[in-house]
Amino acid sequence: MQALETEGKPGKMAQDSFDTLFTPARLEGLFPAERADQFFEALFGDAGEGAFDIRLDYQGFQENQLRFVFKLTERPGKCLSCSRTYGLPHVFSRHPVIDVAGLVDGIALLLDSTYRCGAWEMGRTLEIDRGIHVIPLMINIDPIP
């Protein structure tokens, strides 16, 4: 990945590279759709009890951070708004099935020794509408000299 840097910060070329790197197909490979069922199986003992699907979406690059969201989409016949999603950032950050640390490691591998992933953090759950909530995941990155 070729990068244009300004004062040690990735520039516009890096942004364009990240946009083409984090395709929906590649993100599905990092965080497969069936992981939601595995999560609910571990949590409730039955994947059918889950009220939402979980997908990883790339949101962009800003201020040396890769920005993703876990997009929670209500399943048919279920109630996402009834599902106490506001405590999920803490749960997701520690749950072995969601495995955020492993996900960040996978993202680091995609950066191909051009950038290094640093600290990551999860933001608060945001309600887009009654059927869609998102949980931000921000990953600090630094170019490798």
N, C-alpha and C positions, 0 to 999 in steps of 0.2 A: 504494500500500500504506500503510495507516494504521498507525502504530506508537505503542505506549505505552512510554515510556522512563523508566528510573529511573537517575539519576546518569549520563546519557550512554550507558546500556546498553539495548539493545532488551529489551522485557519480554514478558509472556505473549501480548499481542496479536500481537507480531512472530512469536513461535513458531507461533501458530496460522496466521498468514499464510504462513510458510515451509512449514508442513505442507501447505497447499492449493496452494502455488506449485510445489513440486517433486514433481509427480505422476509415476507411472511413464511415462506417455505423453510428458510434457515431457522427462524424463530420457532417454528413448529418442531424442527429437529432438536432444538435445545430444550423446549418445554412442550412435549406432545400433549394433545388434547386429552388423551386417556389418563393423564396425571390427575385430573379433577376426580375421576372415578376412584383412582387409587387413594387420593386424599380422603374422600368420603368413606371409602371402605375402611381405612385406618381409623377415622374419627368415629363413625357410627356403626361399623360392622356391615354396612350395606350401602353400596354405591348409589342405589336408587333413592336414598334419603337425601342426597345432595340437592340443594335448591338452585345451583348455578353451575355453569361451565366456566372454566378458567382458561384464558388465552394470554400469551405474552405478546404485547405490541411495542414496537419501537416508536418513540415520540420525538426523537431528535437529539441534537448535541448542542449544548450551551454551557459556556463558562467552565470548560474542562470536565464536563459531566455528560456521560451517556444517560439518556432518560428513556426509561421504559415504563410500561404500566402492566399490571396484571388486570386484565379486563374480565370482570365477572358478569356473565350474561344469564339472566333468569331462564331456567328450564321450563318447558311447557307444563302447566298445571302446578307450578311451584310459586313461591312468593319470595323473591330476592329481598324486598324491603323488610320482610319479617325475619330475616336471617342474621341479624346482629353482625353485619359485616364490619362494623367499626372497630372491633377488636382483632380483626384479621391481620393487620400489618405485623403485630407482635407474634401472632401464631405462625404466619407464613415465614417470618424471619428465622424461626427456630424449628419448624416442622421438617423431619427428615424426608418426607415424600415431596414436599415443595422444594426443599434443598436449595435455598437462595444462594448459599455459599458455593455450591457445586455449579449452579447456573452461572454465577459470576466467573468461576474458573473456566467454564465453557466459552463464555464471551471473550475472556482473555486469550484463549487459544485462537479464536477467530481473528484477533487483532494482529496475529502473525509476527510477534516480536517487534512490532512497530510502536506499540503503546503498551503501557503497563496499567493494569487495573489496580486502583488503590482502595480506599475505604468505600463502602456502599451503605446506603440507608434506605429505609422504606418510609414513605410519607403516609399521611392520614388517608383513610378511605374517602373517596369523593363520589357522591351520588350524581351521575350524569342524568339519569331519569329513574323511574321506578324499576325498570328492568335491566339497567346497566349501572354498575358501580366500577370504579377503578381504584387500584392501589399503586401509587407511584413507586418506582425503584430507580434510584439515582446512583450511578457508579462513577466515581472520580477516576480519571485517567490522566496519565502523563506520558509524553513522548519519550521513547528510549533513545538516548543519544547515539 
